[in-house]
Amino acid sequence: MHLSRYLDKLKQNGKEELASAVGNTVSEIIPKYIRTFSFNEHITGLLMGHVQSGKTSHMFGIIAASADEGFNIFVLLTTDNIYLHKQTIERATRELDSFNICGEDDEIKFVSNKLKKPSLIILKKNSSILKRWRGNFSSSGFCLGNPLFIIDDEGDAASLNTLVNKKRISTINKHLDALKRLSSSSIYLQVTGTPQALLLQTIESGWKPRFVYYFKPGKNYLGGDFFFSQPPVSSAIFLTDDKEINDLLNDDEFAVNGLKRALLSFLTASAHIFYTKMDNVCSFLIHPSFKIDTHEKIAEKVGDYLNTMLLDINESQLEEQLRESYEDLKKTKSDLIDFNKVIAFVKDVLENDRISIKVMNSLSSITDYDKGLNIIVGGNSLGRGITFPRLQTIYYCRRAKTPQADTAWQHSRMFGYDRDKDLIRVYMPPTLYKVFTDLNNTNNSLIAQIKKYGIDNIRLYYPAGIKPTRSQVLNKSSLSVIAGGVNYFPFEPTNISIETLDDMLKPFGDEGYYTINLKLMIKYLEQIKNNDSNDWDNNVFINCINSYIADKPGEQGVLIVRRERDIAKGTGTLLSPNDRALGKSFADRIVLTLYKVTGNKGWNNQKLWVPNIKFPDNICFYNMDK
């Protein structure tokens, strides 16, 4: 009854495709894991989807279907974020109207219901709140004879033990463990699009999922494969200068090309959206840094530039800049409104002050960004579940020295369903674009493993310099993770001796491929270094090969050699389509492709050998950080 009512509500709101997808998820999970529940155990499972791909809808579907199976006490945990918590309560109240929905201060509502209707209590992962509700559940007596069903949204954030390497238990983790043990049995369902920290838990910790279910996004979803595929398939990415954030903070005249272009693109896209009545909201996200003082400075800069635009609204220079943005969007949006309408729209919004600049961080309290034109500036608060409606423009220049895969991927707020793929633009530096491209490749590899193997035999790896997750939640050490089936190459390569490499590779021609000993492959890699060890560390790849040799001592590798390649540096890809396809055809081999570039396009006019390595599709490696 609860599930059919929820699915009907989705269909009534025009979400037939989503209702069908939720129904598929429920039909897989309920018979295997809920209907077979023994009511005398504590089990942990994982529901995985892409970032902003509709996980909340699938959570609600599982909650409704489990209520039909007799479960009547549900706890939905959100991150300690007031925006996300508010969104979740409002949505649950609308969509699960057959439930007793309780917020953090609804103790009386929970108790007085007396389980006549299934109760869904939505709590932030906050120490004092969790402690208080442990007391509420205990004093009510309801948990003594009923299993507890806990759904941990963003289950890899805040829930895990951050003191595992100090042989202690962190406060939130302690409260959550005590919460699920208030009852004689429980199901703890972790939900996330970035499960690295969960998959790397030990079984002994009690937080490693026993089962995993992955649901694929709907056909209108814009995700990693749209923005960060390799080679690129989208015109949505505009590469900015790597040092632009420094110029932005230090330049009083706002002579920063990337952010200027992003603002103009946002105004142009907004004009089309509002004139065509596609929506009554358009959002522009600026993610410059995790530092709060930087957010205020950038917001002030944007305000200053909008004021300058207002003063110059009748000048030809501004019209020329808008024309450039218009022509860029016209390339992908063939039915873009007339340029004169764009000019009129920009004049109107500037003269009537219809653009809101909002700062979102731990010191701010904005929640009203669901209508109008909104420019949102922030840092850490821009990740983990917060949804920005009609987000069409993103300016992202934050770069960590050692980025974490799960944290960085959660910053992909551009992913989602309500974006117009022809009007969306993402502005970021090349090095950051390469990080996200690598993350997308490895994320796809992880999903492929889950679909093939389930929870067993999953191994993770990422390019050197990227950690899978925060090290304090991993037992003993953090991991650098690198996945099979992905092509990796250095961004700033150097040759120890190009003459030595020339001599070593002399026996191999420029056509076809060669089968070689893996120890010989290591010899080639030892001749190549990288100026940025965060991007490419030879030792990581050599260690991976050595591990493979130890497991399969007689295995051979594949070598592809190409000379006189006139390739531009920093394009986000290296291999030609033919060579990429050739390497991909060896799904069960380690493939090393060596390109000798001419040096004419961004390589300091120096010839050098650039490596590209791909490990077998069906295995993954991980390396302990030193």
Secondary structure as GFF3:
##gff-version 3
##sequence-region A 1 626
A	DSSP	alpha_helix	2	12	.	.	.	ID=ss1
A	DSSP	alpha_helix	16	29	.	.	.	ID=ss2
A	DSSP	pi_helix	30	34	.	.	.	ID=ss3
A	DSSP	beta_strand	42	48	.	.	.	ID=ss4
A	DSSP	alpha_helix	55	68	.	.	.	ID=ss5
A	DSSP	beta_strand	73	78	.	.	.	ID=ss6
A	DSSP	alpha_helix	82	95	.	.	.	ID=ss7
A	DSSP	beta_strand	100	102	.	.	.	ID=ss8
A	DSSP	alpha_helix	107	113	.	.	.	ID=ss9
A	DSSP	beta_strand	119	124	.	.	.	ID=ss10
A	DSSP	alpha_helix	127	140	.	.	.	ID=ss11
A	DSSP	three_ten_helix	142	144	.	.	.	ID=ss12
A	DSSP	beta_strand	148	153	.	.	.	ID=ss13
A	DSSP	three_ten_helix	164	166	.	.	.	ID=ss14
A	DSSP	alpha_helix	171	180	.	.	.	ID=ss15
A	DSSP	beta_strand	186	192	.	.	.	ID=ss16
A	DSSP	alpha_helix	196	199	.	.	.	ID=ss17
A	DSSP	three_ten_helix	203	205	.	.	.	ID=ss18
A	DSSP	beta_strand	211	214	.	.	.	ID=ss19
A	DSSP	alpha_helix	224	227	.	.	.	ID=ss20
A	DSSP	beta_strand	237	239	.	.	.	ID=ss21
A	DSSP	alpha_helix	244	250	.	.	.	ID=ss22
A	DSSP	alpha_helix	257	275	.	.	.	ID=ss23
A	DSSP	beta_strand	281	287	.	.	.	ID=ss24
A	DSSP	alpha_helix	292	311	.	.	.	ID=ss25
A	DSSP	alpha_helix	316	332	.	.	.	ID=ss26
A	DSSP	alpha_helix	339	351	.	.	.	ID=ss27
A	DSSP	beta_strand	355	360	.	.	.	ID=ss28
A	DSSP	beta_strand	372	378	.	.	.	ID=ss29
A	DSSP	three_ten_helix	380	382	.	.	.	ID=ss30
A	DSSP	beta_strand	391	396	.	.	.	ID=ss31
A	DSSP	alpha_helix	405	410	.	.	.	ID=ss32
A	DSSP	beta_strand	425	428	.	.	.	ID=ss33
A	DSSP	alpha_helix	430	453	.	.	.	ID=ss34
A	DSSP	three_ten_helix	471	473	.	.	.	ID=ss35
A	DSSP	beta_strand	479	483	.	.	.	ID=ss36
A	DSSP	beta_strand	487	488	.	.	.	ID=ss37
A	DSSP	beta_strand	493	495	.	.	.	ID=ss38
A	DSSP	alpha_helix	498	504	.	.	.	ID=ss39
A	DSSP	beta_strand	514	517	.	.	.	ID=ss40
A	DSSP	alpha_helix	518	525	.	.	.	ID=ss41
A	DSSP	beta_strand	528	530	.	.	.	ID=ss42
A	DSSP	alpha_helix	538	551	.	.	.	ID=ss43
A	DSSP	beta_strand	556	565	.	.	.	ID=ss44
A	DSSP	alpha_helix	577	584	.	.	.	ID=ss45
A	DSSP	beta_strand	591	597	.	.	.	ID=ss46
A	DSSP	beta_strand	608	614	.	.	.	ID=ss47
A	DSSP	beta_strand	620	624	.	.	.	ID=ss48
###
